[in-house]
Amino acid sequence: MVTKTTRPPARMATKAKTVSSYLAAAPPHQRAALGKLRRTIKAAAPKAAEGISYGMAGFKHNGKNLVYFAYWKEHVALYGIGSRIIDAHAAELKPYVGSKGTIQLPADKPLPYGLVTKMVKARIAEIEETSLTPGTRRAQPRTAAKSDGGHQTVDDYLAAVPEDARAALNKLRKAIKAAAPNATEGISYQVPVFKLDGKPLVGFGATTTHCTFYVMSTSDAMRARLRELKGYKLGGGSIQFPAGKALPTALVTRLVKARIAENKTRARG
């Protein structure tokens, strides 16, 4: 499987409150495949509850995150599968692009629904294994999350990325903290995410070739801000930049403060 960064959806409907409305806003040529993907997940996880989280279609099993999917212009992305399951299906996933816990599936080709079914069922098994009642839960070392590709803290995440990316992301992290001193940081969807007043604000991630700054917004105002940027590859609410070249602090500050203003406006709503 070719490694690539995990990114939020490029064309999500900003006001979508249900999976049905989210899919209705997808490009027409992708709706049939997305609808079948949704049905496939439901069939594999009949007890799962679906909803919208972080602008993606998501499913929960026994209250735990199961799997998410999102659409891009050229591909569909599955999130939250987990590195252990991806490694177990490495041979079948070899034709697809992915990163830790994420798989990109071409939008112009039939999706591997059978493989999706197997991975969703494997996720259910993982959730149920770690949700045993007290006294019967299997003892695990504190480092178990790291051993299957997870990270417990932002420091853990940064320690695992390539050295040049680490320098760029440390600078980005410092700029975010300075622009949002009251924000809290943690790991969500296997990447560092900052929250303010309990609401997602921004995040970042890295691969061996580049870094990504997630502004976690596809509002018209934010899209307009991003379109003004030159020299970067843009996605829906994200900016890709070279691993060896940090984003300018002034740019990060402007975007973080714009996100803070957006969240406050929505809270007043």
C-alpha positions in Angstrom: 0.0 0.0 0.0 1.4 3.4 -1.0 1.6 5.8 1.9 0.0 9.2 1.8 -1.3 11.7 4.3 -4.7 11.5 6.0 -6.8 14.5 5.1 -10.3 15.7 6.0 -13.0 15.4 3.2 -12.6 17.8 0.3 -16.2 18.4 -0.6 -18.2 17.9 2.5 -21.5 19.7 2.9 -20.8 22.2 5.7 -24.4 22.0 7.1 -24.9 18.3 6.7 -26.3 16.9 9.9 -27.1 13.4 8.7 -25.3 10.9 6.5 -28.1 11.1 4.0 -27.6 14.9 3.6 -23.9 14.4 3.5 -24.2 11.9 0.6 -26.7 14.1 -1.2 -24.0 16.8 -1.4 -21.4 14.5 -2.9 -20.5 14.7 -6.6 -23.3 13.0 -8.6 -20.9 10.4 -10.1 -19.9 9.2 -6.6 -23.3 8.9 -4.9 -24.1 5.4 -6.0 -20.7 4.0 -4.8 -20.9 6.0 -1.5 -24.5 4.7 -1.0 -23.3 1.1 -1.5 -20.3 1.7 0.8 -22.8 2.9 3.5 -25.0 -0.1 3.0 -21.9 -2.4 3.2 -20.8 -0.9 6.5 -24.4 -1.2 7.9 -24.6 -4.9 6.8 -21.2 -5.7 8.4 -22.1 -3.7 11.6 -25.9 -3.9 11.9 -25.9 -2.6 15.5 -23.7 0.4 14.6 -25.1 3.9 14.9 -24.3 6.4 12.1 -23.9 10.1 12.2 -21.7 13.1 11.2 -18.5 13.8 13.0 -15.7 16.1 12.0 -17.6 16.6 8.7 -17.4 12.9 7.8 -19.9 10.0 7.7 -19.2 8.0 10.8 -20.3 4.8 12.6 -20.1 3.8 16.2 -20.4 0.4 17.8 -21.2 0.2 21.4 -20.5 3.9 21.7 -17.0 3.5 20.3 -15.7 4.9 17.0 -15.9 2.1 14.4 -15.2 3.6 10.9 -15.6 6.8 9.0 -15.7 7.6 5.3 -15.4 10.8 3.3 -15.3 11.7 -0.3 -12.8 13.6 -2.4 -12.8 14.7 -6.0 -10.9 11.7 -7.1 -11.2 9.2 -4.3 -13.1 8.0 -1.3 -11.3 7.7 2.1 -11.9 5.3 4.9 -10.8 6.5 8.3 -10.3 4.8 11.7 -9.6 1.3 10.5 -6.4 1.1 12.6 -2.9 0.0 11.6 -3.2 -3.5 13.0 -6.1 -4.3 10.7 -4.5 -2.6 7.8 -1.3 -4.6 8.3 -3.4 -7.8 8.5 -4.9 -7.1 5.1 -1.7 -5.6 3.6 -1.8 -7.9 0.5 -5.3 -7.0 -0.4 -4.7 -3.3 0.2 -1.5 -3.1 -1.8 -3.3 -1.4 -4.8 -4.6 1.4 -2.7 -3.1 4.6 -1.2 -3.1 4.9 2.5 -1.6 6.0 5.8 -1.9 4.9 9.4 -5.5 3.9 9.9 -6.6 5.4 6.5 -7.3 4.0 3.1 -7.9 5.9 -0.1 -10.1 4.2 -2.8 -10.3 5.5 -6.3 -13.7 7.1 -7.1 -13.6 6.0 -10.7 -13.2 2.2 -9.9 -15.4 -0.3 -8.1 -14.9 -0.1 -4.4 -13.7 -3.4 -2.7 -16.9 -3.9 -0.7 -15.9 -7.4 0.3 -12.7 -6.1 1.8 -14.5 -3.3 3.5 -16.8 -5.9 5.1 -13.9 -7.9 6.5 -12.2 -4.8 7.9 -15.3 -3.5 9.5 -15.9 -6.8 11.2 -12.3 -6.9 12.4 -12.9 -3.4 13.9 -16.0 -4.7 15.7 -13.9 -7.5 17.2 -11.3 -5.0 18.3 -13.9 -2.8 20.0 -15.6 -5.8 21.7 -12.2 -7.2 22.9 -11.3 -3.9 24.6 -14.8 -3.4 26.0 -15.0 -6.5 28.2 -16.5 -6.0 31.6 -14.2 -5.2 34.6 -12.5 -8.3 35.9 -12.5 -10.1 32.5 -10.8 -7.4 30.4 -7.5 -8.7 29.0 -4.5 -7.0 30.6 -2.4 -5.0 28.1 0.8 -3.1 28.5 0.6 0.7 28.5 2.5 0.7 25.2 0.0 -1.4 23.4 -1.5 1.6 21.5 1.9 2.4 20.2 2.7 -1.1 19.1 -0.2 -1.2 16.6 0.5 2.3 15.1 -1.4 4.4 17.7 -0.1 7.3 19.6 -1.2 8.4 23.1 0.2 11.9 23.0 1.3 14.6 20.5 4.8 14.1 21.7 4.5 10.4 20.8 3.3 11.3 17.4 6.1 13.7 16.7 8.7 11.3 17.9 7.6 8.8 15.3 7.7 11.1 12.2 10.7 11.7 10.0 13.2 14.2 11.4 12.6 17.0 8.8 8.9 16.7 9.3 9.3 16.8 13.0 11.0 20.2 12.9 8.3 21.6 10.7 5.5 20.2 12.8 7.1 21.4 16.1 7.2 24.9 14.7 3.6 24.6 13.6 2.6 23.2 17.0 4.3 26.2 18.7 2.5 28.7 16.4 -0.9 27.1 17.1 -0.3 27.2 20.9 0.7 30.9 20.6 -2.4 31.8 18.6 -4.7 29.7 20.8 -3.2 29.6 24.3 -6.3 28.2 25.8 -6.6 25.3 23.4 -6.0 21.7 24.5 -4.1 19.2 22.3 -4.5 15.5 21.9 -4.7 12.7 19.4 -7.8 12.2 17.4 -8.2 10.1 14.3 -4.6 9.2 14.9 -3.3 12.7 14.3 -2.6 15.7 16.6 -5.7 17.8 17.0 -6.3 21.0 19.0 -9.6 21.8 20.6 -11.0 25.0 22.1 -13.9 24.9 24.5 -14.3 21.3 23.6 -14.7 22.0 19.8 -12.2 20.9 17.2 -10.0 23.8 16.1 -7.0 22.7 13.9 -4.7 19.7 13.5 -1.7 18.5 11.7 -0.1 15.3 10.3 2.9 14.0 8.3 4.0 11.3 5.9 7.5 10.6 4.6 7.1 13.2 1.9 5.0 16.1 3.2 3.1 17.6 6.1 -0.5 18.6 6.3 -2.1 21.4 8.3 -5.9 20.8 8.9 -7.9 23.9 9.5 -11.0 21.7 10.0 -13.3 24.0 8.2 -14.8 24.1 4.7 -16.9 27.2 5.3 -17.1 29.6 2.4 -15.0 32.1 4.2 -12.2 29.6 5.0 -12.2 28.3 1.4 -11.8 31.8 0.2 -8.8 32.3 2.6 -7.2 29.1 1.4 -7.7 30.0 -2.3 -5.5 33.0 -1.7 -2.6 30.9 -0.8 0.1 30.3 -3.4 2.6 27.5 -3.6 0.6 24.9 -1.5 -1.5 21.9 -2.4 -4.9 22.5 -0.9 -7.7 20.1 0.1 -11.0 20.7 1.7 -9.9 22.5 4.9 -6.3 21.4 4.6 -2.9 22.6 3.4 -0.1 20.3 2.3 3.5 21.6 2.6 7.0 20.1 2.1 8.3 18.2 5.1 11.5 20.2 5.1 9.8 23.6 4.9 7.7 24.9 7.8 4.6 27.0 7.3 5.1 30.7 8.0 4.1 31.5 11.6 2.1 34.5 10.4 0.0 32.4 8.1 -0.7 29.8 10.8 -1.6 32.6 13.3 -4.1 34.1 10.8 -5.8 30.8 10.1 -6.0 29.7 13.7 -7.5 33.0 14.8 -10.0 32.8 11.9 -11.0 29.3 13.1 -11.4 30.6 16.7 -13.7 33.3 15.3 -15.7 30.7 13.3 -16.2 28.5 16.4 -17.4 31.4 18.5 -19.8 32.5 15.8 -21.2 28.9 15.5 -21.5 28.7 19.3 -23.6 31.9 19.4 -25.5 30.4 16.5 
